[in-house]
């Protein structure tokens, strides 16, 4: 984080979050959610991002908070909130596409909350207009207890507003499970074995169906292999099901 961004985030710590109302879509109906409904008398984690369906937001930022939601709740967090300067229809569609279960999606379509917090950023060069800067914050009874704002530098920095950084701040003793990606194809017995191994180790994972989503050439580019399964753990390529069994220390020699 740059000195200016760190200083700006610290200035917001100890301040109250803006008091605003948001129109949202829930179960096909319009509802109005007020910021007091979310923050008053509660301990809430908020993370904000530039836009729904954008790469970093969809691949990393949003899903990891949803994956770690149970650990946040066990650490005393009442709610996890994602805020983006998008309209309610887009946010609802994004949550559905991502299969989000435990993150409350707040569309700050008029950018009122974001602007009053001082977190608007100009993305006209990308055709996105005014959007939210990427940040996360811990809010206790409406007061910002801690904020992690990304450094102001080219691109789309994503270094401190991630779920792991916030969870470690709230509960340093919590053991955070690894992020696991499993590349598979339908009908593959070795893929079924990899699933079984991960389930036996009680490890959550994200599955990428290469028969639908990834071509052979793309799989080679990503994994350096054109066969499945291929397993990544915390960004490290483990390999196929044999390598996974060795990595996990599980003897399933009866696998045929």
WOLINGI-V248590 format. One record per backbone hydrogen bond with DSSP energy under -0.5 kcal/mol. CO is the residue of the C=O (numbers start at 1). NH is the residue of the N-H. If there is no record, write none. Layout:
BEGIN
((CO/NH) (CO/NH))
END
This chain:
BEGIN
((2/6) (3/7) (4/8) (5/9) (6/10) (7/11) (8/12) (9/12) (9/13) (12/15) (15/144) (18/20) (20/35) (22/33) (24/26) (24/31) (26/29) (29/26) (31/24) (31/33) (33/22) (34/37) (34/38) (35/38) (35/39) (36/40) (39/42) (42/44) (42/141) (43/78) (43/79) (44/46) (44/139) (45/81) (46/137) (47/83) (48/135) (49/85) (51/54) (54/58) (55/59) (56/60) (56/61) (57/62) (60/64) (61/65) (62/66) (63/67) (64/68) (66/69) (68/71) (68/72) (69/73) (70/74) (71/75) (72/77) (73/76) (79/45) (80/104) (81/47) (81/83) (82/106) (83/49) (84/86) (84/108) (87/91) (88/92) (89/93) (90/94) (91/95) (92/96) (93/97) (94/98) (95/99) (95/100) (96/99) (103/105) (104/82) (104/106) (105/107) (106/84) (106/108) (107/109) (108/111) (111/115) (112/116) (113/117) (114/118) (114/119) (115/118) (119/133) (121/123) (121/131) (123/126) (123/128) (124/127) (129/123) (131/121) (133/135) (134/150) (135/48) (136/148) (137/46) (137/139) (138/145) (138/146) (139/44) (139/141) (140/143) (142/17) (143/140) (143/145) (144/14) (146/138) (147/149) (148/136) (151/153) (162/166) (163/167) (164/168) (165/169) (166/170) (167/171) (171/174) (174/176) (175/177) (178/180) (179/234) (180/206) (181/183) (181/232) (182/184) (182/208) (183/229) (183/230) (184/210) (184/211) (185/188) (187/189) (188/192) (189/193) (190/194) (191/195) (192/196) (193/197) (194/198) (195/199) (196/200) (197/201) (198/203) (199/202) (206/182) (207/209) (208/184) (208/210) (209/212) (209/213) (210/214) (215/219) (216/220) (217/221) (218/222) (219/223) (219/224) (219/225) (220/224) (230/183) (231/238) (231/239) (232/181) (233/236) (236/233) (236/238) (239/231) (240/244) (241/245) (242/246) (243/247) (244/248) (245/249) (245/250) (249/251) (250/252) (252/255))
END
